[in-house]
């Protein structure tokens, strides 16, 4: 399981790096616009990402059995 976590982290880093690498101006504008959003909206967005990640992880772990 330890290797799986490191592989998942590596994949996240690769995906997160694609935006600034290929579209730096768009990425910068996106980050600046996100910084202007109210905290409550960012909380909901972050919560949605966490729930999505847990659901995907669960679906993949059940399918792998």
Secondary structure, DSSP 8 states (H G I E B T S, - for coil): -HHHHHHHHHHHHHHHHHHHHH-HHHHHHHHHHHHTS-HHHHHHHHHHHHHHHHHHHHHHHHHT-
